[in-house]
């Protein structure tokens, strides 16, 4: 009967992953196999909690989700078997601008055309559909997520926690509201934080523009400024010269007239001027970059706003009002040229700061925004990062560099329609902020009344609600507190947790691209609230690249869709692929790893069927294990120790490769072949079953579906409850203390493999007798095993190596280098080698021939070992075998 036709586990027929995998995915969820039933009385040291990243609800599952989630699942499954209690939750980040854009795209609408609450409801409906799809696909990956512990970053409980965080930081003096220049995305029409900017190479032009000096006593008529942004001329408020710039010192304290626009500005000296850039003279516009902001604040300059929130020129720009910045740039350059102020113009490519969400160049606008103060605690956040274990360790450097490069406090307010609102109202008369009461949270100031009837500062009775919402990272940074059930206990007048045993969390898994986003902000928030680092360790995964090691992108057409991969390959094969690279490294998507995984599933299935025919399911342990069986179990102990160490260090690739090599080569190719000839031997039966059970347990974190199917089919009674009988809730294997000479056993296996190969090549049956075999190599204690398994009549272990002659079989020359170096002499060199008239000096690594000395990079020697005694020689890695 084919597996696909069955409802219950069975080893009949071939392995059918399509039927098996979907069946177990549903059963695990239905039986709550992975549910966390913790309470606050649990010992934190016995609970393993994962602070899983909530994926942004902005579209479909991609290869990064598939890869990252599988790595997290390796850790969860191993720890569940090793320690028992694991919280592996799941969340959806659905309060960000990405979800807004998804809604606009999905419904073909613009948020500006809707009332705020109406648009918010549309966002919820669209996100709900995508979240259901996400859940289905995450379950289809076989991840051991506790689906009873899920959250959405927009749900009321999370809104309450996010607003509590705001109130707590405000009361601690860690937040402030200020009208100041802020980074602004004209496309999204919202302020953004420093972390949301990235550099992008864009084409532009440098423009040399002449500025006229004002006054009869001016030291000269004009000076030149180089700029890539002539559209900022109407916003120019000053000109700066470096104090050490001798060439331009005569300009200091003079007045300049702005070309085309005509207003006059002072010329001031400042050390922040880059003398090597352009003419060394720079204009300050409000605002073009960070320097402009610093100069504006340091020199108390006036504010001239020439660009509005949508990157459109304001009335300050005169004739250019209403143009986009790009349109105004070209028009102004053309007019500068017409009036004779444009002295030069040339194309360049340079790094432009853009909003990472939409690749729109950012502007800097003065507006009232909320900030979390972080610049004064940079050292503390750095120390907090040092307290954590980093996997891989090298990723700490990225965190360190981000903190060291911080220039702005964390701007957390956003001018968006969908998000968690600030729990704040302002007095209409004096602008004093009125904070919501903790017991009233969550609140929405647009629909809820403030908790006071009159302003406590001035007594005014009218209030204006805050319309801004939190930056999505201001909420996502609270995931450890969300999952631990952090809340305000009014009776105790303190913050408490429903599940304090979870905090700090054991692991924060995430991609290296959001170290400065999610990881840093989580440390900031949780450290300020609790005084503790929110997790003990962080596992940073790399990105999946295409087969040419290029980043996948839709524009390049090199994106690999997870749905297509999962349609062609079993989930367990995909999981095998996910363990192919070291954590932290970007790695190429290669189908060979998927194919290798598929072959492994068949190997495990077929080996299990063979074991089931060779030994009873639960054989008794014999009083004495025979040497070959004891050796296998000792090797198994050694493998368990290695795998445990690798998995504890999140070295999934090393663990996978170590286990595959031992299972495939040692157990399947060697030991199982031996076991076929010893199926009635109690020692072998016990070793077979012990090893097989252990292999299933060791493979379980990597290959959950096939191991569960085999385990249930062979080792579980029909009426056993899945939540207690699943292989995934068993204890992780521990070494059983079997002792054997591992080197001798491995050499004996090499000898057996060599003799089996000899019989096969000579078309002899495997049970054919071999009259006399001599072995040189460490096989002490395994002589009987070699004789019995390979039917050797007489076996001799040699104390000395047989007479073996090592001769040069061939010398290969590098003619591409040899020809240019030796010219016509190459023919003599060839002749000398052909006739044997040469000398190889191993000490100096040179070949002497035809009167020349060839360095070792010019030649390669192939050696041949020959046996001159009676019989036929076979060499293995550790032994020499002579058949007579």
Number of C-alpha atoms within 10 A of each C-alpha: 10 13 19 16 9 12 10 13 19 19 19 12 13 15 21 15 22 15 15 22 22 16 17 19 19 13 14 22 18 11 13 16 20 25 21 20 11 17 12 13 9 15 12 18 10 13 22 23 27 27 29 22 24 19 16 20 24 20 16 15 18 14 19 16 17 19 21 22 23 25 24 25 22 24 25 25 24 25 21 24 21 19 16 18 22 29 26 28 23 22 22 23 23 28 30 26 22 18 22 27 18 18 23 17 11 12 12 10 13 13 20 9 9 13 10 15 13 13 21 18 12 18 25 18 13 19 24 16 11 19 23 11 15 18 14 11 17 20 18 16 21 24 25 30 28 20 18 15 14 14 19 19 26 21 15 14 16 23 23 23 24 29 24 23 22 23 21 18 18 16 11 11 11 16 21 13 14 13 11 14 22 25 25 27 27 21 16 19 15 18 27 22 21 17 20 15 21 16 14 17 11 12 11 15 17 18 21 21 24 21 19 20 22 18 12 8 9 15 12 13 14 15 16 20 20 22 20 17 20 23 24 25 23 26 25 26 23 25 25 23 27 20 16 13 16 9 10 16 14 13 23 17 13 17 19 24 18 23 21 15 15 12 14 17 20 17 22 18 19 17 12 13 19 16 16 8 12 15 17 18 23 21 22 24 27 28 26 18 15 15 14 21 21 14 18 20 13 10 11 9 18 14 14 16 21 25 28 18 18 16 21 20 26 19 15 15 22 13 14 21 16 17 17 17 22 13 14 22 18 14 17 21 18 13 14 18 15 10 10 12 18 21 14 14 16 10 11 11 12 14 12 18 19 20 26 16 14 11 16 18 20 24 24 24 23 18 14 14 19 21 19 22 18 20 15 10 12 17 14 13 23 19 12 19 22 14 14 18 17 19 20 18 13 11 17 20 10 14 20 19 12 16 19 13 9 14 11 17 16 22 24 23 25 28 17 22 24 27 25 29 25 27 31 25 25 18 21 15 15 13 14 16 20 22 18 24 16 19 12 11 17 24 23 21 20 16 9 14 14 22 13 13 12 15 20 13 13 12 12 14 13 14 24 17 22 17 19 23 22 24 24 22 18 24 29 28 22 26 24 24 30 22 28 22 18 20 19 17 13 11 6 8 8 9 14 16 18 16 18 21 21 31 25 22 25 23 23 21 22 24 19 20 13 14 19 19 19 22 23 21 23 25 23 26 23 21 16 18 16 13 12 14 24 28 25 16 20 24 24 25 25 20 22 27 21 17 14 11 12 14 16 19 12 8 7 9 8 15 16 17 12 19 13 9 15 16 10 11 17 24 26 25 22 27 27 25 25 26 22 20 18 18 23 19 14 17 21 18 21 15 14 10 18 24 16 14 23 20 13 19 21 16 15 22 19 17 18 23 17 15 20 16 11 21 20 14 17 11 16 11 14 14 8 10 17 18 19 27 25 21 23 24 23 21 24 24 21 18 19 23 14 15 21 19 13 17 19 13 16 20 20 24 19 18 24 20 15 16 20 17 12 16 24 16 13 17 22 20 15 17 21 20 16 23 24 15 16 16 17 12 14 20 22 29 25 22 23 27 20 17 21 20 19 18 22 20 25 23 19 23 27 28 23 25 23 25 27 21 23 22 22 20 16 16 13 16 10 10 7 11 12 18 17 12 18 18 25 25 21 16 15 21 17 14 14 12 10 16 15 18 17 16 16 20 26 20 21 25 22 22 26 21 20 18 23 20 14 15 18 12 9 9 9 13 10 17 14 11 15 17 12 15 21 18 25 20 22 19 24 15 16 20 19 16 21 22 18 14 19 22 18 21 12 12 18 13 15 15 10 9 11 17 10 14 11 11 11 13 10 13 14 11 18 11 13 9 11 17 13 10 11 14 9 10 14 17 12 14 21 15 14 17 18 12 8 11 12 17 13 16 12 9 6 9 14 18 22 18 19 17 11 14 15 18 12 16 12 16 16 13 14 10 12 12 13 13 15 12 12 9 13 13 20 15 15 13 9 16 19 20 24 21 18 13
